[in-house]
Amino acid sequence: MTKFSDLDLNPKVLKAVEEAGYETPTPIQADAIPHALAGRDVLGIAQTGTGKTAGFVLPMITALARGRARARMPRSLVLCPTRELAAQVAENFDTYSKYVKLSKALLIGGVSFKEQDLAIDKGVDVLIATPGRLLDHFERGKLILSDVKVMVVDEADRMLDMGFIPDIERIFGLTPFTRQTLFFSATMAPEIERITNTFLSNPARIEVARQATASETIEQGVLMFKGSRRDREASEKRKVLRSLIDAEGEKLTNAIIFCNRKTDVDIVAKTLKKYKYDAAPIHGDLDQSQRTRTLDGFRNGELRILVASDVAARGLDVPSVSHVFNFDVPGHPEDYVHRIGRTGRAGREGKAISICIPRDEKQLDAVEKLLQKYIPRLANPLKSDAPEVVEETTADKPKRSRSRKPAKAEEPVEAAVEAVEDTRQDDTPKPPRSRGGRGRSSGRDARGGNKVVGLGEHTPSFIEKSFEERMVG
């Protein structure tokens, strides 16, 4: 079995790795590091949580151990899709370069330009940045990329999802053609493959797992849920989520709950706190300082439940996350792999539970098609508390009238029928129907006089006279 000591890394880097508690590299590290140390371009494809970050950090530190950076001209560049992933990469550099004198700068949004400019002006060996903030500094004339020796693109498929591909292509054009490129991604979309064919030179392709596969150590399940009414579906869905959390009991040491929308992140976190769950939200609209405090609290064990948007689906390096809940089925099936990849890391066991409502069933089908496996269906924990429904037999069901009007008493009905029968037996000829207005008819009253039906007992005499003339005529 390959060990880190067999990979020809700098002795000072090996010492830092040993102090971090690692002895055996992961498959992606064992395959990528030798090619990177040899100066070749690398195209690494591996599922999230397999150690891709150390796969490029360790050879970069070894290669940069000799040399000196110049002001505004970084010697290496690492591009990350999110602030959290960039911060994680920076932490890895701090961990593994503790015995090597290398300087670094972190260029991400939500932080003052002034502080970042000061770091760049001093000269940095490693520049870690998100694409947007990097181009902001370049356009302000604070950054020169002509001295980049090694360029890393991390989580390239996430870059594609977030619309960063045009920025990536522009940044490639600003760096030297002779640079070494290390390109890492969990999936390989056609657009990503086009970029690798354009900007990588005869890369060593390393694929340690089938594209878009979840770790076998993750137990997966999905609860098919349908609300009683559309206006109650959201609140009932949150109630189901709380019941799923309760059902896990002590097995749930900490968990990440993913929502598709930022508004749902806030609502779910707020309702969980209302019911005394230790939860906090994190998404792109929050201040960077608040996001950092929340993540630090989750990593340190001070926070039990993190409610997140996909901004935290990648780049959140917490080795011991016990559970992942998908409050919503993600719109892109690849995001499902990255979400549940937050648990079951480094060979640990994990559990991923999703809630699927009827309109999300197509997305669930796409996820299962991508995984090439059926996700087991789970029972609703709330159903056990519901009252048993007893089906009524035909004999037990009460007979119901189709009419909503209450039935009349029998005596008045019979009296009305008798009155009709008496009328039919009367041989007296019926007067003709009046032409003077719809629904009106005339007849003779008990006194033998003319009576206009519908005008009441006190009919004006001139009206009765007009009817008498018509009847006589």
PyMOL commands that set and color helices and strands:
alter all, ss='L'
color gray80, all
select helices_A, chain A and resi 4-6+11-19+27-37+52-64+83-96+113-122+131-139+156-161+165-174+190-199+230-251+262-274+288-299+310-312+333-340+345-347+358-371+381-385+410-425+461-472
alter helices_A, ss='H'
color red, helices_A
select strands_A, chain A and resi 42-45+76-79+104-107+126-129+150-153+180-185+204-207+218-224+255-258+279-282+305-308+323-326+350-356+442-444+450-452
alter strands_A, ss='S'
color yellow, strands_A
deselect
rebuild
show_as cartoon
